[in-house]
């Protein structure tokens, strides 16, 4: 990027989401995660006069953490309260209405961002409850959950299990440290049997679903997207999802699984928990360092749709999060994507020792689905969302703030989140290849 970036708002507590209304006002959601001494409970701020001295107004607080998404549509602000498995909408006067509730949780991942399609439906994603289909001790040991038992995964299509069970010590107060066996799509400590059939659920996990704007008519769009944290439509109406790859952790670890960019098609299966980008988890490329090579959890692949292949695979552990579509008037990159890369969470989600991964921006060209690094000139810690004000050409990037993992858990600094703006961002060539 050529122009010097401008700080629009700083001092934010682990923000996750941006939205823009028709008048050009900006909405920023703080996650509500109480890391680094931050107060619990999500908040939403409205920013006005952003080109001068922005006025900051508190729109909502005490939201269920983590708040994972914002969407502005027809004078309503749709808010994803991931920690509650709920999507609400907020009117200009602050009145709240529940649109979606009762989604699965708590688990490794959450109810994610929502977007409105040309059909007037609300599309949203629901993350998996586990790393790769089996509840293990990883979520208990990691800083973001620390809870067993937690909800197990629910398939969106009928599946037949191979009877794979993982043995772990039982850390629950009444477990006495004895080993327990846990199978796929089952509560912690519950084994499964070969040939066991698990019927499709609605709602389900690892899926994209849709409903009417008032929450009625819930239906499955596609299943097998592990954690489609970023969701959005291209100008031609295609729905894209940024699906975050599984990690080398837990009872079913996997090595070097990339984040993937998919076109979401109705009725399709995206491979989770047995395929990554169309490749089986049994492939040598996915051999983990923290356990044996994964074997298949399902035996009825022939009864399921063929696992979809991605448009683009990002560098493993880059943690691609969300994207913005460059508007037609903004630059020669009109119609392309700006994708935020949150970055790795070593040493907890992959073996330590390598250089930091991600913490950057990439431009994705939908003509050939190539990725190109965008130099920023800003001290980004953890970019997590991006966007353009309607009718404007400046690029806004939301930074989550200082956040790292360690063997002792989360190390984070509250108040380090920031919203940046670049005016002449597209003057840069931006042709450096990146995945």
MARROKOL-281913 format. One record per residue (C-alpha): y, x, z; residue in three letters. Coordinates in steps of 0.1 Angstrom, whole numbers. Last residue first. Layout:
BEGIN
rec py = Y; px = X; pz = Z; rest = ALA
...
end
This chain:
BEGIN
rec py = -183; px = -10; pz = -5; rest = UNK
rec py = -154; px = 10; pz = -16; rest = UNK
rec py = -141; px = 24; pz = -49; rest = UNK
rec py = -105; px = 37; pz = -48; rest = UNK
rec py = -86; px = 15; pz = -73; rest = UNK
rec py = -59; px = 2; pz = -51; rest = UNK
rec py = -32; px = 11; pz = -76; rest = UNK
rec py = -4; px = 4; pz = -51; rest = UNK
rec py = 24; px = -19; pz = -61; rest = UNK
rec py = 3; px = -48; pz = -47; rest = UNK
rec py = 15; px = -43; pz = -11; rest = UNK
rec py = 51; px = -48; pz = -20; rest = UNK
rec py = 59; px = -70; pz = 11; rest = UNK
rec py = 33; px = -60; pz = 37; rest = UNK
rec py = 32; px = -80; pz = 69; rest = UNK
rec py = 14; px = -72; pz = 101; rest = UNK
rec py = 2; px = -94; pz = 130; rest = UNK
rec py = -9; px = -75; pz = 161; rest = UNK
rec py = -35; px = -74; pz = 189; rest = UNK
rec py = -30; px = -47; pz = 215; rest = UNK
rec py = -21; px = -71; pz = 244; rest = UNK
rec py = -55; px = -66; pz = 261; rest = UNK
rec py = -72; px = -32; pz = 258; rest = UNK
rec py = -110; px = -32; pz = 253; rest = UNK
rec py = -140; px = -12; pz = 264; rest = UNK
rec py = -171; px = -35; pz = 262; rest = UNK
rec py = -204; px = -24; pz = 277; rest = UNK
rec py = -215; px = 7; pz = 297; rest = UNK
rec py = -233; px = 22; pz = 268; rest = UNK
rec py = -201; px = 18; pz = 249; rest = UNK
rec py = -185; px = -8; pz = 226; rest = UNK
rec py = -149; px = -6; pz = 213; rest = UNK
rec py = -120; px = -29; pz = 211; rest = UNK
rec py = -83; px = -21; pz = 206; rest = UNK
rec py = -66; px = -49; pz = 188; rest = UNK
rec py = -78; px = -80; pz = 168; rest = UNK
rec py = -55; px = -71; pz = 139; rest = UNK
rec py = -42; px = -99; pz = 117; rest = UNK
rec py = -31; px = -90; pz = 82; rest = UNK
rec py = -3; px = -108; pz = 62; rest = UNK
rec py = 3; px = -100; pz = 26; rest = UNK
rec py = 37; px = -108; pz = 11; rest = UNK
rec py = 37; px = -128; pz = -21; rest = UNK
rec py = 50; px = -161; pz = -10; rest = UNK
rec py = 47; px = -197; pz = -23; rest = UNK
rec py = 23; px = -207; pz = 5; rest = UNK
rec py = 22; px = -178; pz = 31; rest = UNK
rec py = -5; px = -154; pz = 22; rest = UNK
rec py = -35; px = -145; pz = 43; rest = UNK
rec py = -57; px = -120; pz = 62; rest = UNK
rec py = -81; px = -120; pz = 91; rest = UNK
rec py = -100; px = -96; pz = 113; rest = UNK
rec py = -85; px = -61; pz = 111; rest = UNK
rec py = -98; px = -40; pz = 141; rest = UNK
rec py = -75; px = -11; pz = 151; rest = UNK
rec py = -50; px = -9; pz = 122; rest = UNK
rec py = -25; px = 19; pz = 125; rest = UNK
rec py = -6; px = 10; pz = 94; rest = UNK
rec py = -2; px = 29; pz = 61; rest = UNK
rec py = -25; px = 3; pz = 45; rest = UNK
rec py = -46; px = 19; pz = 18; rest = UNK
rec py = -66; px = -8; pz = 1; rest = UNK
rec py = -102; px = 3; pz = -7; rest = UNK
rec py = -117; px = -12; pz = -38; rest = UNK
rec py = -147; px = -35; pz = -41; rest = UNK
rec py = -164; px = -46; pz = -73; rest = UNK
rec py = -175; px = -81; pz = -79; rest = UNK
rec py = -173; px = -77; pz = -117; rest = UNK
rec py = -146; px = -103; pz = -126; rest = UNK
rec py = -144; px = -114; pz = -89; rest = UNK
rec py = -124; px = -82; pz = -81; rest = UNK
rec py = -126; px = -74; pz = -43; rest = UNK
rec py = -98; px = -57; pz = -25; rest = UNK
rec py = -108; px = -39; pz = 6; rest = UNK
rec py = -91; px = -36; pz = 40; rest = UNK
rec py = -99; px = -12; pz = 69; rest = UNK
rec py = -115; px = -9; pz = 104; rest = UNK
rec py = -148; px = -2; pz = 85; rest = UNK
rec py = -172; px = 25; pz = 98; rest = UNK
rec py = -164; px = 51; pz = 124; rest = UNK
rec py = -181; px = 85; pz = 118; rest = UNK
rec py = -218; px = 89; pz = 127; rest = UNK
rec py = -235; px = 97; pz = 160; rest = UNK
rec py = -245; px = 64; pz = 175; rest = UNK
rec py = -275; px = 43; pz = 166; rest = UNK
rec py = -265; px = 8; pz = 155; rest = UNK
rec py = -255; px = -24; pz = 173; rest = UNK
rec py = -248; px = -10; pz = 207; rest = UNK
rec py = -236; px = 25; pz = 199; rest = UNK
rec py = -217; px = 16; pz = 179; rest = UNK
rec py = -198; px = -17; pz = 172; rest = UNK
rec py = -189; px = -10; pz = 136; rest = UNK
rec py = -157; px = -21; pz = 118; rest = UNK
rec py = -136; px = -52; pz = 115; rest = UNK
rec py = -134; px = -50; pz = 77; rest = UNK
rec py = -109; px = -75; pz = 63; rest = UNK
rec py = -113; px = -87; pz = 28; rest = UNK
rec py = -85; px = -91; pz = 2; rest = UNK
rec py = -98; px = -112; pz = -26; rest = UNK
rec py = -89; px = -114; pz = -63; rest = UNK
rec py = -74; px = -145; pz = -79; rest = UNK
rec py = -41; px = -128; pz = -86; rest = UNK
rec py = -44; px = -90; pz = -85; rest = UNK
rec py = -16; px = -85; pz = -110; rest = UNK
rec py = 6; px = -98; pz = -82; rest = UNK
rec py = 17; px = -127; pz = -60; rest = UNK
rec py = 23; px = -156; pz = -83; rest = UNK
rec py = -13; px = -167; pz = -88; rest = UNK
rec py = -22; px = -164; pz = -51; rest = UNK
rec py = -44; px = -135; pz = -38; rest = UNK
rec py = -75; px = -151; pz = -22; rest = UNK
rec py = -77; px = -142; pz = 15; rest = UNK
rec py = -108; px = -129; pz = 33; rest = UNK
rec py = -126; px = -129; pz = 66; rest = UNK
rec py = -150; px = -108; pz = 86; rest = UNK
rec py = -166; px = -78; pz = 70; rest = UNK
rec py = -184; px = -59; pz = 98; rest = UNK
rec py = -185; px = -24; pz = 82; rest = UNK
rec py = -219; px = -21; pz = 99; rest = UNK
rec py = -237; px = -15; pz = 65; rest = UNK
rec py = -212; px = -8; pz = 37; rest = UNK
rec py = -205; px = -41; pz = 19; rest = UNK
rec py = -230; px = -58; pz = -4; rest = UNK
rec py = -214; px = -79; pz = -32; rest = UNK
rec py = -222; px = -111; pz = -52; rest = UNK
rec py = -253; px = -116; pz = -30; rest = UNK
rec py = -288; px = -125; pz = -40; rest = UNK
rec py = -302; px = -159; pz = -30; rest = UNK
rec py = -337; px = -163; pz = -14; rest = UNK
rec py = -359; px = -184; pz = -37; rest = UNK
rec py = -359; px = -220; pz = -24; rest = UNK
rec py = -385; px = -226; pz = 3; rest = UNK
rec py = -422; px = -237; pz = -2; rest = UNK
rec py = -432; px = -204; pz = -15; rest = UNK
rec py = -417; px = -187; pz = 15; rest = UNK
rec py = -441; px = -206; pz = 37; rest = UNK
rec py = -454; px = -179; pz = 60; rest = UNK
rec py = -423; px = -173; pz = 81; rest = UNK
rec py = -416; px = -146; pz = 107; rest = UNK
rec py = -422; px = -118; pz = 82; rest = UNK
rec py = -426; px = -83; pz = 96; rest = UNK
rec py = -398; px = -61; pz = 109; rest = UNK
rec py = -404; px = -23; pz = 109; rest = UNK
rec py = -411; px = -11; pz = 144; rest = UNK
rec py = -384; px = -4; pz = 170; rest = UNK
rec py = -351; px = 13; pz = 177; rest = UNK
rec py = -347; px = 35; pz = 146; rest = UNK
rec py = -350; px = 6; pz = 122; rest = UNK
rec py = -366; px = 6; pz = 87; rest = UNK
rec py = -345; px = -15; pz = 64; rest = UNK
rec py = -347; px = 7; pz = 33; rest = UNK
rec py = -385; px = 7; pz = 37; rest = UNK
rec py = -386; px = -30; pz = 27; rest = UNK
rec py = -403; px = -53; pz = 52; rest = UNK
rec py = -370; px = -72; pz = 57; rest = UNK
rec py = -376; px = -85; pz = 22; rest = UNK
rec py = -348; px = -81; pz = -4; rest = UNK
rec py = -328; px = -111; pz = -17; rest = UNK
rec py = -296; px = -101; pz = 0; rest = UNK
rec py = -315; px = -96; pz = 33; rest = UNK
rec py = -348; px = -115; pz = 35; rest = UNK
rec py = -370; px = -127; pz = 64; rest = UNK
rec py = -346; px = -144; pz = 89; rest = UNK
rec py = -324; px = -152; pz = 69; rest = UNK
rec py = -330; px = -155; pz = 31; rest = UNK
rec py = -300; px = -172; pz = 17; rest = UNK
rec py = -317; px = -206; pz = 10; rest = UNK
rec py = -299; px = -229; pz = -14; rest = UNK
rec py = -295; px = -267; pz = -12; rest = UNK
rec py = -259; px = -267; pz = -22; rest = UNK
rec py = -246; px = -233; pz = -34; rest = UNK
rec py = -226; px = -208; pz = -14; rest = UNK
rec py = -214; px = -178; pz = -34; rest = UNK
rec py = -223; px = -149; pz = -12; rest = UNK
rec py = -206; px = -117; pz = 1; rest = UNK
rec py = -229; px = -97; pz = 22; rest = UNK
rec py = -228; px = -75; pz = 53; rest = UNK
rec py = -253; px = -47; pz = 50; rest = UNK
rec py = -287; px = -43; pz = 68; rest = UNK
rec py = -289; px = -5; pz = 75; rest = UNK
rec py = -318; px = -8; pz = 100; rest = UNK
rec py = -335; px = -39; pz = 114; rest = UNK
rec py = -343; px = -47; pz = 150; rest = UNK
rec py = -366; px = -76; pz = 160; rest = UNK
rec py = -368; px = -76; pz = 198; rest = UNK
rec py = -333; px = -64; pz = 202; rest = UNK
rec py = -312; px = -40; pz = 183; rest = UNK
rec py = -307; px = -23; pz = 149; rest = UNK
rec py = -283; px = -50; pz = 136; rest = UNK
rec py = -283; px = -80; pz = 113; rest = UNK
rec py = -258; px = -84; pz = 86; rest = UNK
rec py = -226; px = -105; pz = 86; rest = UNK
rec py = -223; px = -131; pz = 59; rest = UNK
rec py = -189; px = -134; pz = 42; rest = UNK
rec py = -190; px = -168; pz = 25; rest = UNK
rec py = -177; px = -180; pz = -8; rest = UNK
rec py = -173; px = -216; pz = -21; rest = UNK
rec py = -166; px = -220; pz = -58; rest = UNK
rec py = -138; px = -244; pz = -66; rest = UNK
rec py = -121; px = -226; pz = -95; rest = UNK
rec py = -93; px = -214; pz = -73; rest = UNK
rec py = -119; px = -197; pz = -50; rest = UNK
rec py = -128; px = -215; pz = -18; rest = UNK
rec py = -132; px = -200; pz = 16; rest = UNK
rec py = -155; px = -189; pz = 45; rest = UNK
rec py = -156; px = -159; pz = 67; rest = UNK
rec py = -179; px = -157; pz = 98; rest = UNK
rec py = -210; px = -166; pz = 78; rest = UNK
rec py = -233; px = -154; pz = 105; rest = UNK
rec py = -270; px = -153; pz = 94; rest = UNK
rec py = -267; px = -173; pz = 62; rest = UNK
rec py = -302; px = -188; pz = 59; rest = UNK
rec py = -293; px = -224; pz = 52; rest = UNK
rec py = -271; px = -242; pz = 27; rest = UNK
rec py = -250; px = -274; pz = 26; rest = UNK
rec py = -265; px = -293; pz = 54; rest = UNK
rec py = -250; px = -327; pz = 62; rest = UNK
rec py = -227; px = -343; pz = 88; rest = UNK
rec py = -215; px = -378; pz = 77; rest = UNK
rec py = -187; px = -384; pz = 102; rest = UNK
rec py = -166; px = -356; pz = 117; rest = UNK
rec py = -132; px = -373; pz = 110; rest = UNK
rec py = -126; px = -350; pz = 80; rest = UNK
rec py = -159; px = -359; pz = 66; rest = UNK
rec py = -187; px = -335; pz = 72; rest = UNK
rec py = -200; px = -301; pz = 59; rest = UNK
rec py = -226; px = -275; pz = 69; rest = UNK
rec py = -231; px = -238; pz = 63; rest = UNK
rec py = -261; px = -223; pz = 81; rest = UNK
rec py = -275; px = -197; pz = 104; rest = UNK
rec py = -281; px = -225; pz = 130; rest = UNK
rec py = -290; px = -261; pz = 126; rest = UNK
rec py = -273; px = -294; pz = 131; rest = UNK
rec py = -294; px = -310; pz = 118; rest = UNK
rec py = -329; px = -297; pz = 123; rest = UNK
rec py = -357; px = -288; pz = 99; rest = UNK
rec py = -392; px = -290; pz = 113; rest = UNK
rec py = -411; px = -262; pz = 129; rest = UNK
rec py = -447; px = -258; pz = 118; rest = UNK
rec py = -471; px = -235; pz = 137; rest = UNK
rec py = -494; px = -218; pz = 112; rest = UNK
rec py = -498; px = -187; pz = 134; rest = UNK
rec py = -489; px = -195; pz = 170; rest = UNK
rec py = -457; px = -192; pz = 190; rest = UNK
rec py = -448; px = -176; pz = 223; rest = UNK
rec py = -422; px = -190; pz = 247; rest = UNK
rec py = -405; px = -165; pz = 270; rest = UNK
rec py = -371; px = -170; pz = 256; rest = UNK
rec py = -369; px = -204; pz = 238; rest = UNK
rec py = -384; px = -207; pz = 204; rest = UNK
rec py = -373; px = -204; pz = 168; rest = UNK
rec py = -393; px = -172; pz = 165; rest = UNK
rec py = -417; px = -162; pz = 192; rest = UNK
rec py = -412; px = -148; pz = 227; rest = UNK
rec py = -438; px = -130; pz = 249; rest = UNK
rec py = -432; px = -123; pz = 285; rest = UNK
rec py = -437; px = -91; pz = 305; rest = UNK
rec py = -433; px = -93; pz = 343; rest = UNK
rec py = -400; px = -82; pz = 358; rest = UNK
rec py = -402; px = -107; pz = 387; rest = UNK
rec py = -393; px = -135; pz = 363; rest = UNK
rec py = -377; px = -159; pz = 388; rest = UNK
rec py = -343; px = -142; pz = 386; rest = UNK
rec py = -345; px = -138; pz = 349; rest = UNK
rec py = -350; px = -102; pz = 336; rest = UNK
rec py = -384; px = -109; pz = 320; rest = UNK
rec py = -397; px = -77; pz = 305; rest = UNK
rec py = -403; px = -78; pz = 268; rest = UNK
rec py = -431; px = -87; pz = 244; rest = UNK
rec py = -423; px = -100; pz = 209; rest = UNK
rec py = -443; px = -127; pz = 192; rest = UNK
rec py = -451; px = -131; pz = 155; rest = UNK
rec py = -470; px = -164; pz = 150; rest = UNK
rec py = -466; px = -164; pz = 113; rest = UNK
rec py = -444; px = -196; pz = 115; rest = UNK
rec py = -442; px = -224; pz = 90; rest = UNK
rec py = -407; px = -236; pz = 82; rest = UNK
rec py = -390; px = -269; pz = 73; rest = UNK
rec py = -354; px = -263; pz = 63; rest = UNK
rec py = -322; px = -259; pz = 84; rest = UNK
rec py = -341; px = -240; pz = 111; rest = UNK
rec py = -329; px = -241; pz = 147; rest = UNK
rec py = -324; px = -209; pz = 166; rest = UNK
rec py = -328; px = -205; pz = 203; rest = UNK
rec py = -302; px = -214; pz = 229; rest = UNK
rec py = -298; px = -189; pz = 258; rest = UNK
rec py = -321; px = -180; pz = 286; rest = UNK
rec py = -308; px = -156; pz = 295; rest = UNK
rec py = -271; px = -148; pz = 296; rest = UNK
rec py = -252; px = -116; pz = 293; rest = UNK
rec py = -234; px = -128; pz = 262; rest = UNK
rec py = -205; px = -107; pz = 248; rest = UNK
rec py = -211; px = -75; pz = 267; rest = UNK
rec py = -245; px = -67; pz = 255; rest = UNK
rec py = -275; px = -64; pz = 278; rest = UNK
rec py = -285; px = -100; pz = 278; rest = UNK
rec py = -279; px = -103; pz = 240; rest = UNK
rec py = -302; px = -73; pz = 234; rest = UNK
rec py = -329; px = -86; pz = 257; rest = UNK
rec py = -346; px = -105; pz = 230; rest = UNK
rec py = -345; px = -140; pz = 214; rest = UNK
rec py = -363; px = -139; pz = 181; rest = UNK
rec py = -348; px = -149; pz = 147; rest = UNK
rec py = -330; px = -118; pz = 135; rest = UNK
rec py = -300; px = -110; pz = 159; rest = UNK
rec py = -302; px = -144; pz = 177; rest = UNK
rec py = -284; px = -177; pz = 181; rest = UNK
rec py = -274; px = -176; pz = 144; rest = UNK
rec py = -240; px = -186; pz = 133; rest = UNK
rec py = -227; px = -220; pz = 123; rest = UNK
rec py = -205; px = -223; pz = 93; rest = UNK
rec py = -179; px = -249; pz = 83; rest = UNK
rec py = -170; px = -272; pz = 54; rest = UNK
rec py = -147; px = -302; pz = 60; rest = UNK
rec py = -149; px = -326; pz = 31; rest = UNK
rec py = -121; px = -338; pz = 9; rest = UNK
rec py = -140; px = -332; pz = -23; rest = UNK
rec py = -116; px = -304; pz = -32; rest = UNK
rec py = -129; px = -286; pz = -1; rest = UNK
rec py = -114; px = -282; pz = 34; rest = UNK
rec py = -122; px = -250; pz = 53; rest = UNK
rec py = -137; px = -244; pz = 87; rest = UNK
rec py = -141; px = -212; pz = 107; rest = UNK
rec py = -172; px = -204; pz = 129; rest = UNK
rec py = -194; px = -222; pz = 153; rest = UNK
rec py = -209; px = -193; pz = 172; rest = UNK
rec py = -229; px = -161; pz = 173; rest = UNK
rec py = -252; px = -144; pz = 197; rest = UNK
rec py = -260; px = -176; pz = 215; rest = UNK
rec py = -245; px = -204; pz = 235; rest = UNK
rec py = -250; px = -226; pz = 216; rest = UNK
rec py = -260; px = -251; pz = 189; rest = UNK
rec py = -233; px = -275; pz = 177; rest = UNK
rec py = -226; px = -306; pz = 198; rest = UNK
rec py = -191; px = -312; pz = 185; rest = UNK
rec py = -172; px = -318; pz = 153; rest = UNK
rec py = -140; px = -337; pz = 149; rest = UNK
rec py = -125; px = -338; pz = 184; rest = UNK
rec py = -89; px = -350; pz = 184; rest = UNK
rec py = -60; px = -332; pz = 200; rest = UNK
rec py = -24; px = -344; pz = 203; rest = UNK
rec py = 0; px = -315; pz = 202; rest = UNK
rec py = 29; px = -334; pz = 187; rest = UNK
rec py = 23; px = -318; pz = 153; rest = UNK
rec py = -13; px = -329; pz = 154; rest = UNK
rec py = -43; px = -308; pz = 165; rest = UNK
rec py = -77; px = -310; pz = 151; rest = UNK
rec py = -109; px = -301; pz = 169; rest = UNK
rec py = -140; px = -282; pz = 160; rest = UNK
rec py = -168; px = -277; pz = 186; rest = UNK
rec py = -197; px = -256; pz = 194; rest = UNK
rec py = -180; px = -249; pz = 228; rest = UNK
rec py = -178; px = -211; pz = 225; rest = UNK
rec py = -168; px = -214; pz = 188; rest = UNK
rec py = -138; px = -235; pz = 194; rest = UNK
rec py = -129; px = -239; pz = 157; rest = UNK
rec py = -94; px = -253; pz = 153; rest = UNK
rec py = -83; px = -276; pz = 125; rest = UNK
rec py = -44; px = -279; pz = 123; rest = UNK
rec py = -34; px = -313; pz = 109; rest = UNK
rec py = -4; px = -319; pz = 87; rest = UNK
rec py = -26; px = -326; pz = 56; rest = UNK
rec py = -47; px = -295; pz = 60; rest = UNK
rec py = -42; px = -263; pz = 80; rest = UNK
rec py = -73; px = -243; pz = 90; rest = UNK
rec py = -79; px = -221; pz = 120; rest = UNK
rec py = -110; px = -202; pz = 130; rest = UNK
rec py = -131; px = -184; pz = 156; rest = UNK
rec py = -117; px = -194; pz = 190; rest = UNK
rec py = -140; px = -176; pz = 213; rest = UNK
rec py = -136; px = -190; pz = 238; rest = UNK
rec py = -130; px = -227; pz = 245; rest = UNK
rec py = -93; px = -235; pz = 242; rest = UNK
rec py = -71; px = -234; pz = 273; rest = UNK
rec py = -39; px = -233; pz = 252; rest = UNK
rec py = -23; px = -251; pz = 223; rest = UNK
rec py = 9; px = -249; pz = 203; rest = UNK
rec py = 28; px = -221; pz = 221; rest = UNK
rec py = 59; px = -213; pz = 202; rest = UNK
rec py = 70; px = -179; pz = 189; rest = UNK
rec py = 104; px = -176; pz = 170; rest = UNK
rec py = 102; px = -147; pz = 146; rest = UNK
rec py = 133; px = -125; pz = 144; rest = UNK
rec py = 138; px = -120; pz = 106; rest = UNK
rec py = 112; px = -125; pz = 79; rest = UNK
rec py = 90; px = -145; pz = 102; rest = UNK
rec py = 115; px = -173; pz = 108; rest = UNK
rec py = 88; px = -193; pz = 125; rest = UNK
rec py = 56; px = -183; pz = 143; rest = UNK
rec py = 33; px = -209; pz = 158; rest = UNK
rec py = 10; px = -196; pz = 186; rest = UNK
rec py = -25; px = -209; pz = 194; rest = UNK
rec py = -43; px = -200; pz = 226; rest = UNK
rec py = -79; px = -194; pz = 236; rest = UNK
rec py = -90; px = -194; pz = 273; rest = UNK
rec py = -95; px = -165; pz = 296; rest = UNK
rec py = -65; px = -143; pz = 306; rest = UNK
rec py = -68; px = -108; pz = 293; rest = UNK
rec py = -79; px = -81; pz = 318; rest = UNK
rec py = -94; px = -58; pz = 292; rest = UNK
rec py = -117; px = -85; pz = 278; rest = UNK
rec py = -112; px = -121; pz = 288; rest = UNK
rec py = -121; px = -136; pz = 253; rest = UNK
rec py = -96; px = -164; pz = 246; rest = UNK
rec py = -98; px = -157; pz = 209; rest = UNK
rec py = -60; px = -158; pz = 202; rest = UNK
rec py = -52; px = -180; pz = 173; rest = UNK
rec py = -22; px = -174; pz = 151; rest = UNK
rec py = -3; px = -201; pz = 132; rest = UNK
rec py = 23; px = -191; pz = 106; rest = UNK
rec py = 51; px = -214; pz = 94; rest = UNK
rec py = 56; px = -215; pz = 56; rest = UNK
rec py = 67; px = -251; pz = 54; rest = UNK
rec py = 34; px = -262; pz = 39; rest = UNK
rec py = 15; px = -248; pz = 69; rest = UNK
rec py = -1; px = -214; pz = 72; rest = UNK
rec py = -33; px = -204; pz = 91; rest = UNK
rec py = -45; px = -171; pz = 107; rest = UNK
rec py = -74; px = -164; pz = 130; rest = UNK
rec py = -90; px = -139; pz = 153; rest = UNK
rec py = -65; px = -127; pz = 179; rest = UNK
rec py = -77; px = -104; pz = 207; rest = UNK
rec py = -47; px = -109; pz = 231; rest = UNK
rec py = -15; px = -106; pz = 212; rest = UNK
rec py = 12; px = -81; pz = 222; rest = UNK
rec py = 26; px = -79; pz = 187; rest = UNK
rec py = 41; px = -103; pz = 162; rest = UNK
rec py = 56; px = -97; pz = 127; rest = UNK
rec py = 52; px = -59; pz = 127; rest = UNK
rec py = 63; px = -47; pz = 93; rest = UNK
rec py = 43; px = -25; pz = 69; rest = UNK
rec py = 61; px = 2; pz = 50; rest = UNK
rec py = 59; px = -5; pz = 13; rest = UNK
rec py = 34; px = 13; pz = -9; rest = UNK
rec py = 0; px = 0; pz = 0; rest = UNK
end
